[in-house]
Amino acid sequence: METVSIVGGGIAGLALAACLEPDRFEVTVYEKRPELPMVGTVLAMWPNAQRALARVGILGQARAVSPVLGSGSIRNAAGEPWATVNGGELFGMSRVDLLRLLDSAVPAAVRRVAVHLQALPDDHGLVVGADGVHSMVRREVWGAGTNARVQSCIAVRGTIPAPVNPEEVGEYWGRGDLFGIAASPGGTNWYASWRSDLGPTGIDVAQALDQARLRFAGHAPAIRQVLAAAVPELSLAQRIWTTPPLRSYVRGTAVLVGDAAHAMTPNLGRGACESLVDAVTLADLLNSLPQDKALAAYNRQRRLRTRALSLASAAMMRVALAERAQPLRDGLLNLARRRNERAGVASGAGR
């Protein structure tokens, strides 16, 4: 039996534990939380994440508890749409439901240890850092120079029980801020981001909600209605942190997955998806190859892909949260909208 120590029992850690062959690996998951969280926002499940959920064996259950997101629009702060995006079969899954289903897929043979590790486990096997953006494994093995970097923006997210209005779904871009509205199981999911001096840690959620209501007071009525209904018990607030680019996700007998490897800004909605893909990719390679070859293949397959997504997400954040360039951004998007409208009219007239 080969020993695998997974530090972190979140999305990546549980998915990895669920997919490693129990007859080959002796797996231990170290997780500081004694229980699964009870509050969480909605995560968009892109096609690659859906394939990963199928590999874990929970795609059908995930779809059953998650609404299809459908189409949504990129809008200005007043709510006027610039462009509409068709989400196809994209569905939105509660983080709480995702963790619950992943947890249920972990074999009984996997050992669970509820502890906040401050140093690497001494199990003398493969150590997997699945412990998030502030990864202890990354710090201990890759060095303090790889510590997470705090961004200037705050992310406040939550759900409200009122059903979503399909005419209001989308992302609203203002001057230095953005607000999103989407469907969630049993209600509406929302998220907001702007530059804030709150934090960087221990942010009071009620204070963040008060700041959001002031920040978005002049925005679209849909935003104001959502924030009026938001309560701290169903909301989360934190500063955005990212990881610096790493030359490799593998060092010796340690490997990083998920946010420990590539925490990115949330603007593309790909963080949780890529964590799932990391986990199933690493598991399948370890199940089929010697460890050194599996780790090398994992690094080749995942590092450049996730780095590209991190760069794209950061670029999207700069556009969405533009301040001085906001008039130029809005002008270009208005021009693109008018051109599309004229093209649609011309196309209809030519039929």
The 8 nearest C-alpha neighbors of each residue, nearest first, counted from 0:
[[1, 24, 23, 25, 2, 22, 21, 26],
 [2, 0, 24, 25, 23, 3, 124, 125],
 [1, 3, 25, 124, 24, 26, 125, 0],
 [4, 2, 125, 26, 124, 126, 25, 5],
 [3, 5, 126, 27, 26, 127, 125, 28],
 [6, 4, 127, 28, 27, 7, 126, 29],
 [5, 7, 29, 128, 129, 130, 28, 127],
 [8, 6, 130, 129, 30, 12, 29, 9],
 [7, 9, 12, 30, 13, 28, 29, 10],
 [8, 10, 12, 11, 7, 13, 98, 129],
 [9, 11, 13, 12, 14, 98, 275, 274],
 [12, 10, 274, 14, 278, 275, 13, 257],
 [11, 13, 8, 15, 129, 9, 14, 7],
 [12, 14, 16, 15, 8, 10, 11, 101],
 [15, 13, 17, 11, 16, 12, 278, 101],
 [14, 16, 278, 12, 18, 17, 13, 282],
 [15, 17, 13, 14, 18, 19, 105, 12],
 [16, 18, 105, 14, 15, 104, 19, 13],
 [19, 17, 15, 16, 282, 55, 20, 14],
 [20, 18, 282, 16, 17, 21, 15, 286],
 [19, 21, 22, 23, 24, 18, 286, 282],
 [22, 20, 24, 23, 19, 108, 25, 106],
 [23, 21, 20, 24, 0, 25, 19, 108],
 [24, 22, 0, 21, 20, 1, 25, 286],
 [25, 23, 1, 0, 21, 26, 2, 22],
 [24, 26, 2, 1, 0, 3, 21, 27],
 [27, 25, 3, 109, 24, 4, 2, 110],
 [26, 28, 110, 4, 109, 111, 5, 3],
 [29, 27, 5, 111, 6, 112, 4, 110],
 [28, 30, 112, 6, 7, 113, 5, 111],
 [31, 29, 7, 8, 113, 32, 114, 28],
 [30, 32, 115, 114, 113, 33, 29, 116],
 [33, 31, 34, 30, 113, 35, 114, 115],
 [32, 34, 113, 31, 35, 30, 114, 112],
 [35, 33, 32, 36, 113, 37, 31, 30],
 [34, 36, 37, 32, 33, 98, 99, 95],
 [37, 35, 38, 95, 34, 39, 32, 98],
 [36, 38, 95, 35, 39, 34, 94, 233],
 [39, 37, 36, 233, 95, 40, 234, 232],
 [40, 38, 94, 95, 93, 37, 41, 36],
 [39, 41, 157, 93, 94, 156, 158, 42],
 [40, 42, 93, 92, 91, 94, 183, 188],
 [43, 41, 92, 91, 93, 44, 94, 40],
 [44, 42, 91, 90, 45, 92, 268, 41],
 [43, 45, 90, 48, 89, 91, 49, 42],
 [44, 46, 48, 47, 89, 43, 49, 272],
 [47, 45, 49, 48, 50, 44, 89, 88],
 [48, 46, 50, 49, 45, 51, 276, 272],
 [49, 47, 272, 51, 45, 50, 46, 44],
 [48, 50, 46, 52, 51, 47, 44, 53],
 [51, 49, 53, 47, 48, 52, 46, 54],
 [50, 52, 48, 54, 49, 53, 276, 275],
 [51, 53, 58, 49, 55, 54, 50, 57],
 [54, 52, 58, 56, 50, 51, 55, 57],
 [55, 53, 51, 56, 52, 50, 279, 18],
 [56, 54, 52, 53, 57, 18, 51, 17],
 [57, 55, 53, 54, 58, 52, 104, 59],
 [56, 58, 60, 52, 59, 55, 53, 61],
 [59, 57, 53, 52, 61, 60, 56, 62],
 [60, 58, 62, 61, 57, 63, 53, 56],
 [59, 61, 63, 57, 58, 62, 64, 100],
 [62, 60, 58, 59, 63, 64, 57, 65],
 [61, 63, 65, 59, 60, 64, 58, 90],
 [62, 64, 60, 61, 65, 59, 66, 58],
 [65, 63, 62, 61, 60, 184, 66, 92],
 [66, 64, 92, 62, 91, 63, 184, 90],
 [67, 65, 90, 91, 68, 184, 183, 182],
 [68, 66, 90, 69, 89, 91, 88, 65],
 [67, 69, 90, 89, 91, 66, 182, 86],
 [70, 68, 86, 67, 87, 85, 71, 89],
 [71, 69, 85, 86, 84, 68, 83, 72],
 [72, 70, 169, 168, 84, 83, 85, 69],
 [73, 71, 83, 169, 82, 80, 84, 74],
 [72, 74, 170, 82, 81, 169, 80, 171],
 [75, 73, 80, 171, 79, 81, 78, 72],
 [74, 76, 172, 171, 78, 77, 79, 173],
 [75, 77, 173, 218, 171, 172, 78, 219],
 [78, 76, 219, 218, 75, 79, 74, 171],
 [77, 79, 219, 74, 75, 76, 80, 171],
 [78, 80, 74, 75, 77, 81, 76, 73],
 [81, 79, 74, 82, 73, 72, 78, 75],
 [80, 82, 74, 336, 73, 332, 333, 79],
 [81, 83, 73, 72, 80, 84, 336, 74],
 [84, 82, 72, 71, 73, 85, 70, 81],
 [83, 85, 71, 70, 72, 86, 82, 73],
 [86, 84, 70, 87, 69, 71, 83, 72],
 [85, 87, 69, 70, 89, 84, 88, 68],
 [86, 88, 89, 85, 69, 70, 68, 67],
 [89, 87, 86, 90, 67, 69, 68, 46],
 [90, 88, 86, 87, 45, 68, 44, 67],
 [91, 89, 67, 68, 44, 66, 43, 65],
 [90, 92, 43, 42, 65, 41, 66, 68],
 [93, 91, 65, 42, 41, 94, 43, 90],
 [92, 94, 41, 96, 95, 40, 42, 97],
 [93, 95, 97, 39, 96, 40, 41, 98],
 [94, 96, 93, 98, 97, 39, 99, 37],
 [97, 95, 99, 93, 94, 98, 100, 92],
 [98, 96, 94, 100, 99, 95, 101, 93],
 [97, 99, 101, 95, 96, 100, 102, 94],
 [98, 100, 96, 102, 97, 101, 95, 103],
 [101, 99, 103, 97, 102, 98, 96, 104],
 [102, 100, 98, 104, 103, 99, 13, 14],
 [101, 103, 99, 100, 104, 105, 98, 13],
 [102, 104, 100, 101, 105, 99, 106, 98],
 [105, 103, 101, 102, 17, 106, 100, 55],
 [104, 106, 17, 102, 103, 16, 107, 101],
 [107, 105, 108, 109, 17, 104, 21, 16],
 [106, 108, 109, 105, 110, 104, 21, 103],
 [107, 109, 106, 110, 21, 26, 25, 105],
 [110, 108, 26, 107, 106, 27, 111, 105],
 [109, 111, 27, 28, 108, 26, 112, 107],
 [112, 110, 28, 27, 29, 109, 113, 30],
 [111, 113, 29, 114, 28, 30, 110, 27],
 [114, 112, 30, 31, 33, 29, 32, 111],
 [115, 113, 31, 30, 116, 112, 29, 32],
 [116, 114, 31, 117, 30, 113, 29, 32],
 [115, 117, 118, 114, 119, 31, 29, 120],
 [116, 118, 115, 135, 119, 120, 136, 114],
 [119, 117, 116, 120, 135, 139, 136, 121],
 [118, 120, 121, 136, 117, 116, 139, 135],
 [121, 119, 122, 118, 4, 116, 126, 123],
 [120, 122, 123, 119, 124, 118, 4, 126],
 [121, 123, 124, 120, 2, 4, 3, 125],
 [124, 122, 121, 125, 2, 120, 126, 3],
 [123, 125, 2, 122, 3, 126, 1, 252],
 [124, 126, 3, 252, 253, 4, 2, 127],
 [127, 125, 253, 4, 3, 5, 252, 124],
 [128, 126, 5, 254, 255, 253, 129, 6],
 [127, 129, 255, 136, 6, 130, 254, 256],
 [130, 128, 7, 12, 256, 6, 131, 259],
 [131, 129, 7, 134, 128, 6, 259, 132],
 [132, 130, 259, 258, 134, 133, 129, 257],
 [131, 133, 259, 258, 134, 262, 147, 242],
 [134, 132, 131, 147, 135, 146, 259, 130],
 [135, 133, 130, 131, 137, 259, 136, 132],
 [134, 136, 138, 137, 139, 133, 117, 130],
 [137, 135, 139, 128, 134, 138, 140, 119],
 [138, 136, 141, 134, 140, 135, 139, 142],
 [137, 139, 142, 135, 143, 136, 141, 140],
 [138, 140, 136, 137, 142, 135, 141, 118],
 [139, 141, 137, 142, 138, 136, 250, 253],
 [142, 140, 137, 138, 139, 145, 143, 250],
 [143, 141, 138, 144, 139, 140, 145, 137],
 [144, 142, 138, 145, 146, 141, 139, 137],
 [143, 145, 142, 146, 141, 138, 243, 147],
 [146, 144, 143, 142, 243, 138, 147, 141],
 [145, 147, 143, 144, 138, 148, 133, 242],
 [148, 146, 242, 241, 133, 132, 240, 145],
 [147, 149, 241, 240, 242, 150, 146, 243],
 [150, 148, 240, 239, 147, 241, 151, 238],
 [149, 151, 239, 152, 240, 148, 238, 241],
 [150, 152, 194, 195, 149, 153, 239, 238],
 [153, 151, 194, 193, 150, 195, 239, 238],
 [152, 154, 238, 192, 239, 193, 237, 195],
 [155, 153, 192, 237, 236, 238, 191, 239],
 [156, 154, 236, 191, 235, 190, 192, 153],
 [157, 155, 190, 235, 234, 189, 191, 236],
 [156, 158, 234, 189, 233, 40, 188, 235],
 [157, 159, 188, 187, 233, 189, 40, 234],
 [158, 160, 187, 161, 186, 229, 228, 188],
 [161, 159, 186, 185, 187, 162, 158, 228],
 [160, 162, 186, 159, 187, 163, 185, 228],
 [163, 161, 186, 187, 160, 164, 185, 182],
 [162, 164, 187, 182, 186, 165, 161, 181],
 [163, 165, 166, 167, 162, 168, 182, 187],
 [166, 164, 168, 167, 163, 71, 181, 182],
 [165, 167, 164, 168, 71, 163, 169, 72],
 [168, 166, 165, 164, 169, 221, 180, 163],
 [169, 167, 180, 71, 181, 165, 166, 72],
 [170, 168, 71, 72, 180, 179, 73, 167],
 [169, 171, 179, 73, 178, 74, 72, 180],
 [170, 172, 74, 178, 75, 76, 177, 73],
 [173, 171, 177, 75, 76, 319, 74, 176],
 [174, 172, 76, 176, 177, 175, 75, 171],
 [175, 173, 322, 176, 325, 321, 320, 172],
 [174, 176, 320, 322, 321, 173, 193, 194],
 [177, 175, 193, 320, 173, 174, 192, 172],
 [176, 178, 172, 171, 192, 191, 173, 320],
 [177, 179, 191, 171, 170, 190, 192, 172],
 [180, 178, 170, 190, 189, 169, 171, 191],
 [179, 181, 189, 168, 169, 188, 170, 190],
 [182, 180, 188, 168, 187, 189, 169, 183],
 [183, 181, 187, 163, 188, 68, 186, 66],
 [182, 184, 187, 188, 186, 185, 41, 66],
 [185, 183, 186, 65, 66, 64, 182, 93],
 [186, 184, 183, 160, 162, 187, 161, 182],
 [185, 187, 162, 160, 161, 183, 184, 159],
 [186, 188, 182, 163, 183, 159, 158, 162],
 [187, 189, 158, 181, 183, 182, 180, 157],
 [190, 188, 180, 179, 157, 156, 158, 181],
 [189, 191, 156, 179, 155, 178, 157, 180],
 [190, 192, 178, 155, 177, 154, 179, 156],
 [191, 193, 154, 153, 177, 176, 152, 155],
 [194, 192, 176, 152, 153, 175, 195, 177],
 [193, 195, 152, 151, 153, 175, 192, 196],
 [194, 196, 197, 152, 153, 193, 151, 198],
 [195, 197, 198, 194, 151, 199, 152, 153],
 [198, 196, 195, 199, 202, 153, 207, 238],
 [199, 197, 200, 202, 201, 196, 238, 237],
 [198, 200, 238, 197, 201, 202, 149, 237],
 [201, 199, 198, 202, 237, 238, 197, 203],
 [200, 202, 198, 203, 199, 237, 197, 236],
 [203, 201, 198, 200, 204, 237, 236, 197],
 [202, 204, 206, 205, 207, 201, 236, 198],
 [205, 203, 207, 206, 236, 231, 202, 208],
 [204, 206, 208, 207, 231, 203, 209, 230],
 [205, 207, 209, 203, 204, 208, 210, 202],
 [208, 206, 204, 210, 205, 209, 211, 203],
 [209, 207, 211, 205, 210, 206, 204, 212],
 [208, 210, 206, 212, 211, 207, 205, 213],
 [209, 211, 207, 213, 208, 212, 214, 206],
 [212, 210, 208, 214, 213, 209, 215, 207],
 [213, 211, 209, 215, 210, 214, 216, 208],
 [214, 212, 216, 210, 211, 215, 209, 217],
 [213, 215, 211, 212, 216, 210, 217, 176],
 [214, 216, 218, 212, 217, 213, 211, 223],
 [217, 215, 213, 218, 212, 214, 223, 211],
 [218, 216, 215, 219, 214, 77, 76, 223],
 [217, 219, 215, 76, 77, 216, 220, 222],
 [218, 220, 77, 78, 221, 222, 76, 223],
 [221, 219, 223, 222, 224, 218, 77, 78],
 [222, 220, 224, 219, 223, 225, 167, 78],
 [223, 221, 225, 220, 224, 219, 226, 218],
 [222, 224, 220, 226, 225, 221, 227, 216],
 [225, 223, 227, 221, 222, 226, 220, 228],
 [226, 224, 222, 228, 227, 223, 229, 221],
 [225, 227, 229, 223, 228, 224, 222, 212],
 [226, 228, 224, 225, 229, 223, 212, 230],
 [227, 229, 225, 226, 224, 230, 159, 161],
 [230, 228, 226, 227, 159, 225, 231, 158],
 [229, 231, 232, 233, 234, 228, 205, 208],
 [232, 230, 234, 233, 205, 204, 229, 235],
 [233, 231, 230, 234, 38, 235, 204, 229],
 [234, 232, 231, 157, 230, 158, 38, 235],
 [235, 233, 157, 231, 156, 232, 230, 158],
 [236, 234, 156, 155, 157, 204, 237, 233],
 [237, 235, 155, 204, 154, 202, 156, 207],
 [238, 236, 154, 153, 202, 239, 155, 235],
 [237, 239, 153, 199, 154, 152, 240, 198],
 [238, 240, 150, 153, 152, 149, 154, 237],
 [241, 239, 149, 148, 150, 147, 238, 132],
 [242, 240, 262, 263, 148, 147, 149, 243],
 [241, 243, 147, 262, 261, 148, 132, 244],
 [242, 244, 145, 245, 241, 147, 148, 146],
 [245, 243, 242, 246, 306, 261, 145, 260],
 [246, 244, 247, 243, 248, 260, 145, 261],
 [247, 245, 244, 248, 302, 249, 298, 303],
 [246, 248, 245, 249, 298, 302, 250, 244],
 [247, 249, 255, 254, 298, 260, 245, 302],
 [248, 250, 254, 247, 253, 251, 298, 255],
 [251, 249, 253, 252, 254, 248, 247, 140],
 [250, 252, 253, 249, 254, 291, 125, 140],
 [251, 253, 125, 250, 126, 254, 124, 249],
 [254, 252, 126, 250, 251, 127, 249, 125],
 [253, 255, 249, 127, 248, 128, 250, 126],
 [256, 254, 128, 260, 248, 127, 259, 129],
 [257, 255, 260, 129, 277, 259, 128, 274],
 [256, 258, 274, 259, 260, 11, 129, 261],
 [257, 259, 262, 131, 261, 132, 260, 256],
 [258, 260, 131, 132, 134, 257, 256, 255],
 [261, 259, 255, 258, 256, 257, 248, 262],
 [260, 262, 258, 242, 259, 263, 257, 305],
 [263, 261, 258, 241, 242, 132, 259, 260],
 [264, 262, 241, 309, 261, 265, 270, 312],
 [263, 265, 266, 312, 313, 241, 239, 262],
 [266, 264, 268, 267, 263, 270, 312, 269],
 [265, 267, 312, 268, 264, 316, 315, 313],
 [268, 266, 312, 269, 265, 315, 264, 311],
 [269, 267, 265, 266, 270, 43, 42, 271],
 [268, 270, 272, 267, 271, 273, 265, 43],
 [271, 269, 273, 272, 268, 274, 263, 265],
 [270, 272, 274, 273, 269, 275, 42, 10],
 [273, 271, 48, 269, 275, 274, 270, 44],
 [272, 274, 276, 275, 270, 271, 277, 269],
 [273, 275, 257, 271, 11, 277, 272, 276],
 [276, 274, 278, 272, 273, 277, 11, 51],
 [275, 277, 273, 278, 279, 274, 51, 280],
 [278, 276, 274, 280, 275, 279, 256, 273],
 [277, 279, 15, 275, 281, 276, 11, 280],
 [278, 280, 282, 276, 281, 277, 283, 15],
 [281, 279, 277, 283, 278, 282, 276, 284],
 [282, 280, 284, 278, 279, 283, 297, 277],
 [283, 281, 279, 285, 19, 284, 280, 18],
 [284, 282, 286, 280, 285, 281, 279, 287],
 [283, 285, 293, 281, 287, 286, 282, 288],
 [286, 284, 282, 293, 287, 288, 283, 290],
 [285, 287, 283, 284, 282, 288, 20, 19],
 [286, 288, 284, 285, 283, 289, 293, 282],
 [289, 287, 293, 285, 284, 286, 290, 292],
 [290, 288, 292, 291, 293, 285, 287, 286],
 [289, 291, 293, 292, 285, 294, 288, 284],
 [292, 290, 294, 293, 289, 295, 288, 252],
 [291, 293, 295, 294, 290, 289, 296, 288],
 [294, 292, 284, 290, 296, 285, 288, 291],
 [295, 293, 297, 291, 296, 292, 290, 298],
 [296, 294, 292, 298, 297, 293, 291, 299],
 [297, 295, 299, 293, 298, 294, 292, 300],
 [296, 298, 294, 300, 299, 295, 281, 301],
 [297, 299, 295, 296, 301, 302, 300, 248],
 [300, 298, 296, 297, 301, 302, 295, 303],
 [299, 301, 297, 298, 296, 302, 304, 303],
 [300, 302, 304, 298, 299, 303, 297, 305],
 [303, 301, 305, 304, 298, 306, 299, 300],
 [304, 302, 306, 305, 301, 307, 300, 299],
 [305, 303, 301, 307, 306, 302, 308, 300],
 [304, 306, 308, 307, 302, 303, 301, 309],
 [307, 305, 303, 309, 308, 304, 302, 310],
 [306, 308, 310, 304, 305, 309, 303, 311],
 [309, 307, 311, 305, 306, 310, 312, 304],
 [310, 308, 306, 312, 263, 307, 311, 305],
 [309, 311, 313, 307, 308, 312, 314, 306],
 [312, 310, 308, 314, 313, 309, 315, 307],
 [311, 313, 315, 309, 266, 267, 314, 310],
 [314, 312, 316, 310, 315, 311, 264, 309],
 [313, 315, 311, 317, 316, 312, 310, 318],
 [316, 314, 312, 318, 313, 317, 319, 311],
 [315, 317, 313, 319, 314, 318, 266, 320],
 [318, 316, 314, 320, 315, 319, 321, 313],
 [317, 319, 315, 321, 316, 320, 314, 328],
 [318, 320, 316, 317, 321, 172, 315, 177],
 [321, 319, 175, 176, 317, 318, 316, 322],
 [322, 320, 325, 175, 318, 324, 319, 317],
 [321, 323, 175, 174, 325, 324, 320, 326],
 [322, 324, 325, 321, 326, 174, 175, 327],
 [325, 323, 327, 322, 321, 326, 328, 318],
 [324, 326, 328, 321, 322, 327, 323, 174],
 [327, 325, 329, 328, 324, 330, 323, 322],
 [326, 328, 330, 324, 325, 329, 331, 323],
 [329, 327, 325, 331, 330, 326, 324, 332],
 [328, 330, 332, 326, 331, 327, 333, 325],
 [329, 331, 327, 333, 328, 332, 326, 334],
 [330, 332, 334, 328, 333, 329, 327, 335],
 [333, 331, 335, 329, 334, 330, 336, 81],
 [334, 332, 336, 330, 335, 331, 329, 337],
 [333, 335, 331, 337, 332, 336, 330, 338],
 [336, 334, 332, 338, 333, 337, 339, 331],
 [337, 335, 333, 339, 334, 338, 81, 332],
 [336, 338, 340, 334, 339, 335, 341, 333],
 [339, 337, 341, 335, 340, 336, 342, 334],
 [338, 340, 342, 336, 337, 341, 343, 335],
 [339, 341, 337, 343, 338, 342, 336, 344],
 [342, 340, 344, 338, 343, 339, 345, 337],
 [341, 343, 339, 345, 340, 344, 346, 338],
 [344, 342, 346, 340, 341, 345, 339, 347],
 [345, 343, 341, 347, 346, 342, 348, 340],
 [346, 344, 342, 348, 347, 343, 341, 349],
 [345, 347, 343, 349, 344, 348, 342, 350],
 [348, 346, 344, 345, 349, 350, 343, 342],
 [347, 349, 345, 346, 350, 344, 343, 342],
 [348, 350, 346, 347, 345, 344, 343, 342],
 [349, 347, 348, 346, 345, 344, 343, 342]]
